[in-house]
Amino acid sequence: MSFQVFSTIQKKVQLKKDTITYLVDKGYDEETDIKEIEVVKLLELNEDDEAVHNGRYQAVVKFKDEPETTSFYTYKRDTKNIIRIDMIEE
């Protein structure tokens, strides 16, 4: 079980690093533009309409100049390429 926990932590840390790299490549500055990044489980609805973890994670990003907006990033399926999967204005 401890290996599984370590593996999960490692996946989350790597996703956060890769998301930061992606955003920096897009012209954002980590210190001045990014307010917060949190990595959470990516959920899908099963056949019973229950939310279940699909084994993947997403980075939830808040930007300092857009406090009302939350952006969601993850790896494109079967790759190590980061993509934005959603954006929500609160």
HTML snippet that shows the backbone in 3Dmol.js (N, CA, C, O; Angstrom):
<script src="https://3Dmol.org/build/3Dmol-min.js"></script>
<div id="view" style="width:600px;height:400px;position:relative"></div>
<script>
const pdb = `
ATOM      1  N   MET A   1       0.821  -1.203   0.000  1.00  0.00           N
ATOM      2  CA  MET A   1       0.000   0.000   0.000  1.00  0.00           C
ATOM      3  C   MET A   1       0.860   1.259   0.000  1.00  0.00           C
ATOM      4  O   MET A   1       0.483   2.251  -0.625  1.00  0.00           O
ATOM      5  N   SER A   2       2.000   1.250   0.681  1.00  0.00           N
ATOM      6  CA  SER A   2       2.828   2.444   0.729  1.00  0.00           C
ATOM      7  C   SER A   2       3.384   2.799  -0.645  1.00  0.00           C
ATOM      8  O   SER A   2       3.562   3.979  -0.949  1.00  0.00           O
ATOM      9  N   PHE A   3       3.662   1.794  -1.485  1.00  0.00           N
ATOM     10  CA  PHE A   3       4.114   2.077  -2.846  1.00  0.00           C
ATOM     11  C   PHE A   3       3.021   2.781  -3.641  1.00  0.00           C
ATOM     12  O   PHE A   3       3.296   3.708  -4.403  1.00  0.00           O
ATOM     13  N   GLN A   4       1.780   2.335  -3.461  1.00  0.00           N
ATOM     14  CA  GLN A   4       0.653   2.944  -4.172  1.00  0.00           C
ATOM     15  C   GLN A   4       0.478   4.405  -3.756  1.00  0.00           C
ATOM     16  O   GLN A   4       0.220   5.260  -4.603  1.00  0.00           O
ATOM     17  N   VAL A   5       0.616   4.698  -2.473  1.00  0.00           N
ATOM     18  CA  VAL A   5       0.512   6.073  -1.986  1.00  0.00           C
ATOM     19  C   VAL A   5       1.638   6.916  -2.561  1.00  0.00           C
ATOM     20  O   VAL A   5       1.410   8.041  -3.006  1.00  0.00           O
ATOM     21  N   PHE A   6       2.865   6.371  -2.554  1.00  0.00           N
ATOM     22  CA  PHE A   6       4.005   7.089  -3.118  1.00  0.00           C
ATOM     23  C   PHE A   6       3.792   7.361  -4.600  1.00  0.00           C
ATOM     24  O   PHE A   6       4.072   8.461  -5.075  1.00  0.00           O
ATOM     25  N   SER A   7       3.298   6.364  -5.337  1.00  0.00           N
ATOM     26  CA  SER A   7       3.049   6.505  -6.762  1.00  0.00           C
ATOM     27  C   SER A   7       2.004   7.592  -7.033  1.00  0.00           C
ATOM     28  O   SER A   7       2.156   8.383  -7.964  1.00  0.00           O
ATOM     29  N   THR A   8       0.954   7.629  -6.226  1.00  0.00           N
ATOM     30  CA  THR A   8      -0.088   8.648  -6.372  1.00  0.00           C
ATOM     31  C   THR A   8       0.486  10.038  -6.127  1.00  0.00           C
ATOM     32  O   THR A   8       0.218  10.965  -6.892  1.00  0.00           O
ATOM     33  N   ILE A   9       1.266  10.185  -5.075  1.00  0.00           N
ATOM     34  CA  ILE A   9       1.881  11.479  -4.768  1.00  0.00           C
ATOM     35  C   ILE A   9       2.801  11.902  -5.902  1.00  0.00           C
ATOM     36  O   ILE A   9       2.804  13.066  -6.302  1.00  0.00           O
ATOM     37  N   GLN A  10       3.581  10.961  -6.419  1.00  0.00           N
ATOM     38  CA  GLN A  10       4.497  11.252  -7.510  1.00  0.00           C
ATOM     39  C   GLN A  10       3.736  11.709  -8.764  1.00  0.00           C
ATOM     40  O   GLN A  10       4.162  12.650  -9.434  1.00  0.00           O
ATOM     41  N   LYS A  11       2.625  11.056  -9.080  1.00  0.00           N
ATOM     42  CA  LYS A  11       1.803  11.448 -10.233  1.00  0.00           C
ATOM     43  C   LYS A  11       1.277  12.870 -10.064  1.00  0.00           C
ATOM     44  O   LYS A  11       1.283  13.654 -11.013  1.00  0.00           O
ATOM     45  N   LYS A  12       0.823  13.201  -8.860  1.00  0.00           N
ATOM     46  CA  LYS A  12       0.263  14.528  -8.606  1.00  0.00           C
ATOM     47  C   LYS A  12       1.346  15.603  -8.701  1.00  0.00           C
ATOM     48  O   LYS A  12       1.121  16.671  -9.270  1.00  0.00           O
ATOM     49  N   VAL A  13       2.510  15.315  -8.144  1.00  0.00           N
ATOM     50  CA  VAL A  13       3.626  16.276  -8.198  1.00  0.00           C
ATOM     51  C   VAL A  13       4.050  16.500  -9.643  1.00  0.00           C
ATOM     52  O   VAL A  13       4.292  17.637 -10.050  1.00  0.00           O
ATOM     53  N   GLN A  14       4.140  15.423 -10.422  1.00  0.00           N
ATOM     54  CA  GLN A  14       4.558  15.545 -11.818  1.00  0.00           C
ATOM     55  C   GLN A  14       3.535  16.328 -12.633  1.00  0.00           C
ATOM     56  O   GLN A  14       3.917  17.153 -13.463  1.00  0.00           O
ATOM     57  N   LEU A  15       2.255  16.088 -12.415  1.00  0.00           N
ATOM     58  CA  LEU A  15       1.226  16.839 -13.125  1.00  0.00           C
ATOM     59  C   LEU A  15       1.326  18.330 -12.798  1.00  0.00           C
ATOM     60  O   LEU A  15       1.192  19.171 -13.687  1.00  0.00           O
ATOM     61  N   LYS A  16       1.557  18.654 -11.546  1.00  0.00           N
ATOM     62  CA  LYS A  16       1.693  20.069 -11.161  1.00  0.00           C
ATOM     63  C   LYS A  16       2.897  20.701 -11.865  1.00  0.00           C
ATOM     64  O   LYS A  16       2.789  21.801 -12.408  1.00  0.00           O
ATOM     65  N   LYS A  17       4.036  20.016 -11.858  1.00  0.00           N
ATOM     66  CA  LYS A  17       5.239  20.526 -12.532  1.00  0.00           C
ATOM     67  C   LYS A  17       5.002  20.697 -14.025  1.00  0.00           C
ATOM     68  O   LYS A  17       5.360  21.724 -14.602  1.00  0.00           O
ATOM     69  N   ASP A  18       4.397  19.688 -14.651  1.00  0.00           N
ATOM     70  CA  ASP A  18       4.147  19.763 -16.088  1.00  0.00           C
ATOM     71  C   ASP A  18       3.148  20.862 -16.439  1.00  0.00           C
ATOM     72  O   ASP A  18       3.267  21.491 -17.491  1.00  0.00           O
ATOM     73  N   THR A  19       2.170  21.098 -15.576  1.00  0.00           N
ATOM     74  CA  THR A  19       1.209  22.172 -15.801  1.00  0.00           C
ATOM     75  C   THR A  19       1.892  23.531 -15.701  1.00  0.00           C
ATOM     76  O   THR A  19       1.635  24.420 -16.513  1.00  0.00           O
ATOM     77  N   ILE A  20       2.752  23.691 -14.717  1.00  0.00           N
ATOM     78  CA  ILE A  20       3.495  24.953 -14.580  1.00  0.00           C
ATOM     79  C   ILE A  20       4.364  25.184 -15.816  1.00  0.00           C
ATOM     80  O   ILE A  20       4.395  26.293 -16.349  1.00  0.00           O
ATOM     81  N   THR A  21       5.064  24.155 -16.273  1.00  0.00           N
ATOM     82  CA  THR A  21       5.893  24.270 -17.473  1.00  0.00           C
ATOM     83  C   THR A  21       5.045  24.666 -18.679  1.00  0.00           C
ATOM     84  O   THR A  21       5.438  25.532 -19.461  1.00  0.00           O
ATOM     85  N   TYR A  22       3.888  24.035 -18.829  1.00  0.00           N
ATOM     86  CA  TYR A  22       2.969  24.349 -19.924  1.00  0.00           C
ATOM     87  C   TYR A  22       2.546  25.822 -19.858  1.00  0.00           C
ATOM     88  O   TYR A  22       2.567  26.522 -20.871  1.00  0.00           O
ATOM     89  N   LEU A  23       2.163  26.286 -18.669  1.00  0.00           N
ATOM     90  CA  LEU A  23       1.701  27.672 -18.532  1.00  0.00           C
ATOM     91  C   LEU A  23       2.834  28.666 -18.786  1.00  0.00           C
ATOM     92  O   LEU A  23       2.615  29.705 -19.409  1.00  0.00           O
ATOM     93  N   VAL A  24       4.031  28.362 -18.313  1.00  0.00           N
ATOM     94  CA  VAL A  24       5.191  29.230 -18.560  1.00  0.00           C
ATOM     95  C   VAL A  24       5.472  29.295 -20.065  1.00  0.00           C
ATOM     96  O   VAL A  24       5.754  30.365 -20.603  1.00  0.00           O
ATOM     97  N   ASP A  25       5.395  28.147 -20.733  1.00  0.00           N
ATOM     98  CA  ASP A  25       5.587  28.122 -22.192  1.00  0.00           C
ATOM     99  C   ASP A  25       4.528  28.947 -22.916  1.00  0.00           C
ATOM    100  O   ASP A  25       4.786  29.458 -24.006  1.00  0.00           O
ATOM    101  N   LYS A  26       3.330  29.087 -22.324  1.00  0.00           N
ATOM    102  CA  LYS A  26       2.250  29.881 -22.905  1.00  0.00           C
ATOM    103  C   LYS A  26       2.380  31.372 -22.565  1.00  0.00           C
ATOM    104  O   LYS A  26       1.566  32.188 -22.997  1.00  0.00           O
ATOM    105  N   GLY A  27       3.416  31.716 -21.782  1.00  0.00           N
ATOM    106  CA  GLY A  27       3.665  33.127 -21.491  1.00  0.00           C
ATOM    107  C   GLY A  27       3.306  33.578 -20.091  1.00  0.00           C
ATOM    108  O   GLY A  27       3.468  34.755 -19.770  1.00  0.00           O
ATOM    109  N   TYR A  28       2.827  32.687 -19.255  1.00  0.00           N
ATOM    110  CA  TYR A  28       2.509  33.044 -17.872  1.00  0.00           C
ATOM    111  C   TYR A  28       3.773  33.009 -17.026  1.00  0.00           C
ATOM    112  O   TYR A  28       4.690  32.231 -17.292  1.00  0.00           O
ATOM    113  N   ASP A  29       3.815  33.852 -16.011  1.00  0.00           N
ATOM    114  CA  ASP A  29       4.912  33.853 -15.050  1.00  0.00           C
ATOM    115  C   ASP A  29       4.421  33.161 -13.778  1.00  0.00           C
ATOM    116  O   ASP A  29       3.392  33.530 -13.212  1.00  0.00           O
ATOM    117  N   GLU A  30       5.165  32.163 -13.347  1.00  0.00           N
ATOM    118  CA  GLU A  30       4.732  31.376 -12.188  1.00  0.00           C
ATOM    119  C   GLU A  30       4.533  32.240 -10.941  1.00  0.00           C
ATOM    120  O   GLU A  30       3.582  32.029 -10.189  1.00  0.00           O
ATOM    121  N   GLU A  31       5.407  33.192 -10.721  1.00  0.00           N
ATOM    122  CA  GLU A  31       5.339  34.005  -9.507  1.00  0.00           C
ATOM    123  C   GLU A  31       4.278  35.103  -9.561  1.00  0.00           C
ATOM    124  O   GLU A  31       3.617  35.376  -8.559  1.00  0.00           O
ATOM    125  N   THR A  32       4.113  35.729 -10.715  1.00  0.00           N
ATOM    126  CA  THR A  32       3.222  36.892 -10.770  1.00  0.00           C
ATOM    127  C   THR A  32       1.837  36.594 -11.325  1.00  0.00           C
ATOM    128  O   THR A  32       0.899  37.344 -11.055  1.00  0.00           O
ATOM    129  N   ASP A  33       1.685  35.522 -12.091  1.00  0.00           N
ATOM    130  CA  ASP A  33       0.401  35.249 -12.739  1.00  0.00           C
ATOM    131  C   ASP A  33      -0.420  34.146 -12.072  1.00  0.00           C
ATOM    132  O   ASP A  33      -1.650  34.203 -12.068  1.00  0.00           O
ATOM    133  N   ILE A  34       0.246  33.157 -11.516  1.00  0.00           N
ATOM    134  CA  ILE A  34      -0.455  31.993 -10.977  1.00  0.00           C
ATOM    135  C   ILE A  34      -0.688  32.173  -9.483  1.00  0.00           C
ATOM    136  O   ILE A  34       0.255  32.307  -8.703  1.00  0.00           O
ATOM    137  N   LYS A  35      -1.952  32.174  -9.100  1.00  0.00           N
ATOM    138  CA  LYS A  35      -2.314  32.334  -7.691  1.00  0.00           C
ATOM    139  C   LYS A  35      -2.233  31.008  -6.949  1.00  0.00           C
ATOM    140  O   LYS A  35      -1.715  30.939  -5.835  1.00  0.00           O
ATOM    141  N   GLU A  36      -2.760  29.938  -7.589  1.00  0.00           N
ATOM    142  CA  GLU A  36      -2.865  28.661  -6.894  1.00  0.00           C
ATOM    143  C   GLU A  36      -3.011  27.525  -7.902  1.00  0.00           C
ATOM    144  O   GLU A  36      -3.691  27.663  -8.918  1.00  0.00           O
ATOM    145  N   ILE A  37      -2.360  26.395  -7.602  1.00  0.00           N
ATOM    146  CA  ILE A  37      -2.551  25.164  -8.377  1.00  0.00           C
ATOM    147  C   ILE A  37      -2.770  24.032  -7.390  1.00  0.00           C
ATOM    148  O   ILE A  37      -1.965  23.809  -6.485  1.00  0.00           O
ATOM    149  N   GLU A  38      -3.871  23.322  -7.578  1.00  0.00           N
ATOM    150  CA  GLU A  38      -4.171  22.163  -6.735  1.00  0.00           C
ATOM    151  C   GLU A  38      -4.456  20.981  -7.664  1.00  0.00           C
ATOM    152  O   GLU A  38      -5.171  21.122  -8.656  1.00  0.00           O
ATOM    153  N   VAL A  39      -3.899  19.829  -7.338  1.00  0.00           N
ATOM    154  CA  VAL A  39      -4.124  18.630  -8.144  1.00  0.00           C
ATOM    155  C   VAL A  39      -5.167  17.767  -7.442  1.00  0.00           C
ATOM    156  O   VAL A  39      -5.035  17.443  -6.261  1.00  0.00           O
ATOM    157  N   VAL A  40      -6.212  17.398  -8.197  1.00  0.00           N
ATOM    158  CA  VAL A  40      -7.327  16.626  -7.648  1.00  0.00           C
ATOM    159  C   VAL A  40      -7.642  15.454  -8.572  1.00  0.00           C
ATOM    160  O   VAL A  40      -7.188  15.410  -9.715  1.00  0.00           O
ATOM    161  N   LYS A  41      -8.422  14.511  -8.064  1.00  0.00           N
ATOM    162  CA  LYS A  41      -8.839  13.361  -8.857  1.00  0.00           C
ATOM    163  C   LYS A  41      -9.751  13.801  -9.991  1.00  0.00           C
ATOM    164  O   LYS A  41     -10.579  14.695  -9.820  1.00  0.00           O
ATOM    165  N   LEU A  42      -9.597  13.176 -11.140  1.00  0.00           N
ATOM    166  CA  LEU A  42     -10.479  13.398 -12.276  1.00  0.00           C
ATOM    167  C   LEU A  42     -11.581  12.352 -12.188  1.00  0.00           C
ATOM    168  O   LEU A  42     -11.310  11.151 -12.189  1.00  0.00           O
ATOM    169  N   LEU A  43     -12.815  12.811 -12.114  1.00  0.00           N
ATOM    170  CA  LEU A  43     -13.951  11.908 -11.927  1.00  0.00           C
ATOM    171  C   LEU A  43     -14.750  11.774 -13.216  1.00  0.00           C
ATOM    172  O   LEU A  43     -14.804  12.695 -14.032  1.00  0.00           O
ATOM    173  N   GLU A  44     -15.364  10.620 -13.382  1.00  0.00           N
ATOM    174  CA  GLU A  44     -16.266  10.366 -14.505  1.00  0.00           C
ATOM    175  C   GLU A  44     -17.528   9.725 -13.953  1.00  0.00           C
ATOM    176  O   GLU A  44     -17.512   9.109 -12.887  1.00  0.00           O
ATOM    177  N   LEU A  45     -18.617   9.876 -14.686  1.00  0.00           N
ATOM    178  CA  LEU A  45     -19.857   9.213 -14.296  1.00  0.00           C
ATOM    179  C   LEU A  45     -19.857   7.790 -14.828  1.00  0.00           C
ATOM    180  O   LEU A  45     -19.538   7.554 -15.993  1.00  0.00           O
ATOM    181  N   ASN A  46     -20.219   6.835 -13.961  1.00  0.00           N
ATOM    182  CA  ASN A  46     -20.345   5.451 -14.419  1.00  0.00           C
ATOM    183  C   ASN A  46     -21.753   5.212 -14.944  1.00  0.00           C
ATOM    184  O   ASN A  46     -22.546   6.147 -15.054  1.00  0.00           O
ATOM    185  N   GLU A  47     -22.064   3.969 -15.268  1.00  0.00           N
ATOM    186  CA  GLU A  47     -23.374   3.650 -15.851  1.00  0.00           C
ATOM    187  C   GLU A  47     -24.534   3.924 -14.889  1.00  0.00           C
ATOM    188  O   GLU A  47     -25.681   4.038 -15.322  1.00  0.00           O
ATOM    189  N   ASP A  48     -24.244   4.030 -13.586  1.00  0.00           N
ATOM    190  CA  ASP A  48     -25.273   4.344 -12.593  1.00  0.00           C
ATOM    191  C   ASP A  48     -25.308   5.836 -12.246  1.00  0.00           C
ATOM    192  O   ASP A  48     -25.938   6.241 -11.269  1.00  0.00           O
ATOM    193  N   ASP A  49     -24.621   6.648 -13.064  1.00  0.00           N
ATOM    194  CA  ASP A  49     -24.511   8.098 -12.847  1.00  0.00           C
ATOM    195  C   ASP A  49     -23.852   8.445 -11.520  1.00  0.00           C
ATOM    196  O   ASP A  49     -24.184   9.458 -10.904  1.00  0.00           O
ATOM    197  N   GLU A  50     -22.923   7.611 -11.082  1.00  0.00           N
ATOM    198  CA  GLU A  50     -22.147   7.880  -9.878  1.00  0.00           C
ATOM    199  C   GLU A  50     -20.771   8.382 -10.294  1.00  0.00           C
ATOM    200  O   GLU A  50     -20.171   7.855 -11.230  1.00  0.00           O
ATOM    201  N   ALA A  51     -20.276   9.391  -9.604  1.00  0.00           N
ATOM    202  CA  ALA A  51     -18.945   9.911  -9.892  1.00  0.00           C
ATOM    203  C   ALA A  51     -17.905   8.958  -9.322  1.00  0.00           C
ATOM    204  O   ALA A  51     -17.913   8.652  -8.130  1.00  0.00           O
ATOM    205  N   VAL A  52     -17.006   8.490 -10.191  1.00  0.00           N
ATOM    206  CA  VAL A  52     -15.948   7.567  -9.770  1.00  0.00           C
ATOM    207  C   VAL A  52     -14.613   8.075 -10.296  1.00  0.00           C
ATOM    208  O   VAL A  52     -14.535   8.684 -11.363  1.00  0.00           O
ATOM    209  N   HIS A  53     -13.553   7.807  -9.514  1.00  0.00           N
ATOM    210  CA  HIS A  53     -12.207   8.194  -9.926  1.00  0.00           C
ATOM    211  C   HIS A  53     -11.756   7.259 -11.037  1.00  0.00           C
ATOM    212  O   HIS A  53     -11.842   6.038 -10.910  1.00  0.00           O
ATOM    213  N   ASN A  54     -11.275   7.845 -12.124  1.00  0.00           N
ATOM    214  CA  ASN A  54     -10.867   7.044 -13.278  1.00  0.00           C
ATOM    215  C   ASN A  54      -9.369   6.757 -13.300  1.00  0.00           C
ATOM    216  O   ASN A  54      -8.846   6.237 -14.286  1.00  0.00           O
ATOM    217  N   GLY A  55      -8.673   7.102 -12.201  1.00  0.00           N
ATOM    218  CA  GLY A  55      -7.235   6.857 -12.134  1.00  0.00           C
ATOM    219  C   GLY A  55      -6.395   8.014 -12.632  1.00  0.00           C
ATOM    220  O   GLY A  55      -5.169   7.978 -12.534  1.00  0.00           O
ATOM    221  N   ARG A  56      -7.037   9.034 -13.164  1.00  0.00           N
ATOM    222  CA  ARG A  56      -6.316  10.203 -13.679  1.00  0.00           C
ATOM    223  C   ARG A  56      -6.536  11.383 -12.737  1.00  0.00           C
ATOM    224  O   ARG A  56      -7.406  11.350 -11.866  1.00  0.00           O
ATOM    225  N   TYR A  57      -5.728  12.430 -12.932  1.00  0.00           N
ATOM    226  CA  TYR A  57      -5.798  13.627 -12.095  1.00  0.00           C
ATOM    227  C   TYR A  57      -5.891  14.859 -12.979  1.00  0.00           C
ATOM    228  O   TYR A  57      -5.577  14.813 -14.168  1.00  0.00           O
ATOM    229  N   GLN A  58      -6.328  15.965 -12.378  1.00  0.00           N
ATOM    230  CA  GLN A  58      -6.368  17.245 -13.078  1.00  0.00           C
ATOM    231  C   GLN A  58      -5.789  18.323 -12.178  1.00  0.00           C
ATOM    232  O   GLN A  58      -5.891  18.253 -10.953  1.00  0.00           O
ATOM    233  N   ALA A  59      -5.182  19.318 -12.803  1.00  0.00           N
ATOM    234  CA  ALA A  59      -4.654  20.469 -12.082  1.00  0.00           C
ATOM    235  C   ALA A  59      -5.695  21.577 -12.160  1.00  0.00           C
ATOM    236  O   ALA A  59      -6.136  21.954 -13.246  1.00  0.00           O
ATOM    237  N   VAL A  60      -6.079  22.089 -11.008  1.00  0.00           N
ATOM    238  CA  VAL A  60      -7.051  23.173 -10.910  1.00  0.00           C
ATOM    239  C   VAL A  60      -6.243  24.450 -10.676  1.00  0.00           C
ATOM    240  O   VAL A  60      -5.535  24.573  -9.677  1.00  0.00           O
ATOM    241  N   VAL A  61      -6.359  25.402 -11.616  1.00  0.00           N
ATOM    242  CA  VAL A  61      -5.506  26.587 -11.600  1.00  0.00           C
ATOM    243  C   VAL A  61      -6.343  27.851 -11.442  1.00  0.00           C
ATOM    244  O   VAL A  61      -7.348  28.045 -12.124  1.00  0.00           O
ATOM    245  N   LYS A  62      -5.899  28.700 -10.524  1.00  0.00           N
ATOM    246  CA  LYS A  62      -6.475  30.041 -10.354  1.00  0.00           C
ATOM    247  C   LYS A  62      -5.375  31.039 -10.696  1.00  0.00           C
ATOM    248  O   LYS A  62      -4.235  30.899 -10.252  1.00  0.00           O
ATOM    249  N   PHE A  63      -5.729  32.048 -11.492  1.00  0.00           N
ATOM    250  CA  PHE A  63      -4.787  33.090 -11.873  1.00  0.00           C
ATOM    251  C   PHE A  63      -5.058  34.354 -11.058  1.00  0.00           C
ATOM    252  O   PHE A  63      -6.205  34.653 -10.725  1.00  0.00           O
ATOM    253  N   LYS A  64      -4.012  35.078 -10.746  1.00  0.00           N
ATOM    254  CA  LYS A  64      -4.145  36.281  -9.912  1.00  0.00           C
ATOM    255  C   LYS A  64      -4.997  37.353 -10.573  1.00  0.00           C
ATOM    256  O   LYS A  64      -5.759  38.040  -9.892  1.00  0.00           O
ATOM    257  N   ASP A  65      -4.883  37.509 -11.895  1.00  0.00           N
ATOM    258  CA  ASP A  65      -5.630  38.575 -12.573  1.00  0.00           C
ATOM    259  C   ASP A  65      -7.042  38.153 -12.985  1.00  0.00           C
ATOM    260  O   ASP A  65      -7.801  38.965 -13.516  1.00  0.00           O
ATOM    261  N   GLU A  66      -7.396  36.889 -12.744  1.00  0.00           N
ATOM    262  CA  GLU A  66      -8.731  36.393 -13.068  1.00  0.00           C
ATOM    263  C   GLU A  66      -9.287  35.610 -11.872  1.00  0.00           C
ATOM    264  O   GLU A  66      -9.489  34.400 -11.976  1.00  0.00           O
ATOM    265  N   PRO A  67      -9.540  36.283 -10.735  1.00  0.00           N
ATOM    266  CA  PRO A  67      -9.953  35.565  -9.522  1.00  0.00           C
ATOM    267  C   PRO A  67     -11.305  34.863  -9.637  1.00  0.00           C
ATOM    268  O   PRO A  67     -11.620  33.993  -8.825  1.00  0.00           O
ATOM    269  N   GLU A  68     -12.102  35.231 -10.632  1.00  0.00           N
ATOM    270  CA  GLU A  68     -13.421  34.620 -10.806  1.00  0.00           C
ATOM    271  C   GLU A  68     -13.385  33.397 -11.725  1.00  0.00           C
ATOM    272  O   GLU A  68     -14.405  32.740 -11.930  1.00  0.00           O
ATOM    273  N   THR A  69     -12.214  33.096 -12.273  1.00  0.00           N
ATOM    274  CA  THR A  69     -12.087  32.017 -13.249  1.00  0.00           C
ATOM    275  C   THR A  69     -11.220  30.892 -12.701  1.00  0.00           C
ATOM    276  O   THR A  69     -10.185  31.130 -12.079  1.00  0.00           O
ATOM    277  N   THR A  70     -11.665  29.661 -12.945  1.00  0.00           N
ATOM    278  CA  THR A  70     -10.886  28.477 -12.591  1.00  0.00           C
ATOM    279  C   THR A  70     -10.666  27.679 -13.864  1.00  0.00           C
ATOM    280  O   THR A  70     -11.611  27.418 -14.610  1.00  0.00           O
ATOM    281  N   SER A  71      -9.407  27.287 -14.118  1.00  0.00           N
ATOM    282  CA  SER A  71      -9.073  26.503 -15.300  1.00  0.00           C
ATOM    283  C   SER A  71      -8.616  25.115 -14.867  1.00  0.00           C
ATOM    284  O   SER A  71      -8.002  24.949 -13.813  1.00  0.00           O
ATOM    285  N   PHE A  72      -8.925  24.121 -15.697  1.00  0.00           N
ATOM    286  CA  PHE A  72      -8.612  22.727 -15.387  1.00  0.00           C
ATOM    287  C   PHE A  72      -7.711  22.156 -16.486  1.00  0.00           C
ATOM    288  O   PHE A  72      -8.013  22.270 -17.674  1.00  0.00           O
ATOM    289  N   TYR A  73      -6.607  21.544 -16.071  1.00  0.00           N
ATOM    290  CA  TYR A  73      -5.627  20.984 -16.999  1.00  0.00           C
ATOM    291  C   TYR A  73      -5.353  19.527 -16.640  1.00  0.00           C
ATOM    292  O   TYR A  73      -5.417  19.141 -15.473  1.00  0.00           O
ATOM    293  N   THR A  74      -5.048  18.727 -17.655  1.00  0.00           N
ATOM    294  CA  THR A  74      -4.652  17.343 -17.436  1.00  0.00           C
ATOM    295  C   THR A  74      -3.824  16.900 -18.632  1.00  0.00           C
ATOM    296  O   THR A  74      -3.604  17.666 -19.570  1.00  0.00           O
ATOM    297  N   TYR A  75      -3.370  15.655 -18.585  1.00  0.00           N
ATOM    298  CA  TYR A  75      -2.646  15.103 -19.724  1.00  0.00           C
ATOM    299  C   TYR A  75      -3.631  14.675 -20.807  1.00  0.00           C
ATOM    300  O   TYR A  75      -4.681  14.104 -20.513  1.00  0.00           O
ATOM    301  N   LYS A  76      -3.285  14.953 -22.047  1.00  0.00           N
ATOM    302  CA  LYS A  76      -4.054  14.409 -23.160  1.00  0.00           C
ATOM    303  C   LYS A  76      -3.928  12.889 -23.060  1.00  0.00           C
ATOM    304  O   LYS A  76      -2.842  12.364 -22.813  1.00  0.00           O
ATOM    305  N   ARG A  77      -5.024  12.201 -23.250  1.00  0.00           N
ATOM    306  CA  ARG A  77      -5.061  10.743 -23.050  1.00  0.00           C
ATOM    307  C   ARG A  77      -3.907  10.054 -23.783  1.00  0.00           C
ATOM    308  O   ARG A  77      -3.646  10.318 -24.957  1.00  0.00           O
ATOM    309  N   ASP A  78      -3.231   9.171 -23.062  1.00  0.00           N
ATOM    310  CA  ASP A  78      -2.130   8.349 -23.584  1.00  0.00           C
ATOM    311  C   ASP A  78      -0.912   9.155 -24.027  1.00  0.00           C
ATOM    312  O   ASP A  78      -0.114   8.688 -24.840  1.00  0.00           O
ATOM    313  N   THR A  79      -0.769  10.393 -23.476  1.00  0.00           N
ATOM    314  CA  THR A  79       0.415  11.203 -23.781  1.00  0.00           C
ATOM    315  C   THR A  79       0.870  11.895 -22.501  1.00  0.00           C
ATOM    316  O   THR A  79       0.247  11.762 -21.448  1.00  0.00           O
ATOM    317  N   LYS A  80       1.959  12.628 -22.614  1.00  0.00           N
ATOM    318  CA  LYS A  80       2.431  13.484 -21.524  1.00  0.00           C
ATOM    319  C   LYS A  80       2.237  14.957 -21.881  1.00  0.00           C
ATOM    320  O   LYS A  80       2.891  15.829 -21.307  1.00  0.00           O
ATOM    321  N   ASN A  81       1.333  15.236 -22.835  1.00  0.00           N
ATOM    322  CA  ASN A  81       1.033  16.602 -23.254  1.00  0.00           C
ATOM    323  C   ASN A  81      -0.091  17.163 -22.399  1.00  0.00           C
ATOM    324  O   ASN A  81      -1.141  16.539 -22.250  1.00  0.00           O
ATOM    325  N   ILE A  82       0.136  18.342 -21.839  1.00  0.00           N
ATOM    326  CA  ILE A  82      -0.880  19.013 -21.018  1.00  0.00           C
ATOM    327  C   ILE A  82      -1.876  19.719 -21.928  1.00  0.00           C
ATOM    328  O   ILE A  82      -1.505  20.340 -22.924  1.00  0.00           O
ATOM    329  N   ILE A  83      -3.160  19.608 -21.559  1.00  0.00           N
ATOM    330  CA  ILE A  83      -4.222  20.319 -22.273  1.00  0.00           C
ATOM    331  C   ILE A  83      -5.167  20.949 -21.244  1.00  0.00           C
ATOM    332  O   ILE A  83      -5.322  20.440 -20.134  1.00  0.00           O
ATOM    333  N   ARG A  84      -5.786  22.047 -21.626  1.00  0.00           N
ATOM    334  CA  ARG A  84      -6.835  22.614 -20.780  1.00  0.00           C
ATOM    335  C   ARG A  84      -8.124  21.896 -21.140  1.00  0.00           C
ATOM    336  O   ARG A  84      -8.509  21.840 -22.308  1.00  0.00           O
ATOM    337  N   ILE A  85      -8.791  21.346 -20.129  1.00  0.00           N
ATOM    338  CA  ILE A  85     -10.005  20.585 -20.390  1.00  0.00           C
ATOM    339  C   ILE A  85     -11.273  21.357 -20.068  1.00  0.00           C
ATOM    340  O   ILE A  85     -12.360  20.989 -20.515  1.00  0.00           O
ATOM    341  N   ASP A  86     -11.137  22.435 -19.288  1.00  0.00           N
ATOM    342  CA  ASP A  86     -12.333  23.214 -18.955  1.00  0.00           C
ATOM    343  C   ASP A  86     -11.917  24.530 -18.327  1.00  0.00           C
ATOM    344  O   ASP A  86     -10.787  24.689 -17.867  1.00  0.00           O
ATOM    345  N   MET A  87     -12.849  25.467 -18.317  1.00  0.00           N
ATOM    346  CA  MET A  87     -12.659  26.756 -17.673  1.00  0.00           C
ATOM    347  C   MET A  87     -14.034  27.179 -17.158  1.00  0.00           C
ATOM    348  O   MET A  87     -15.020  27.144 -17.895  1.00  0.00           O
ATOM    349  N   ILE A  88     -14.088  27.574 -15.905  1.00  0.00           N
ATOM    350  CA  ILE A  88     -15.355  27.954 -15.294  1.00  0.00           C
ATOM    351  C   ILE A  88     -15.240  29.361 -14.729  1.00  0.00           C
ATOM    352  O   ILE A  88     -14.275  29.676 -14.034  1.00  0.00           O
ATOM    353  N   GLU A  89     -16.218  30.204 -15.024  1.00  0.00           N
ATOM    354  CA  GLU A  89     -16.302  31.518 -14.409  1.00  0.00           C
ATOM    355  C   GLU A  89     -17.322  31.462 -13.303  1.00  0.00           C
ATOM    356  O   GLU A  89     -18.467  31.066 -13.524  1.00  0.00           O
ATOM    357  N   GLU A  90     -16.915  31.857 -12.111  1.00  0.00           N
ATOM    358  CA  GLU A  90     -17.792  31.779 -10.950  1.00  0.00           C
ATOM    359  C   GLU A  90     -18.675  32.993 -10.815  1.00  0.00           C
ATOM    360  O   GLU A  90     -19.473  33.075  -9.881  1.00  0.00           O
TER     361      GLU A  90
END
`;
const viewer = $3Dmol.createViewer("view");
viewer.addModel(pdb, "pdb");
viewer.setStyle({}, {cartoon: {color: "spectrum"}});
viewer.zoomTo();
viewer.render();
</script>
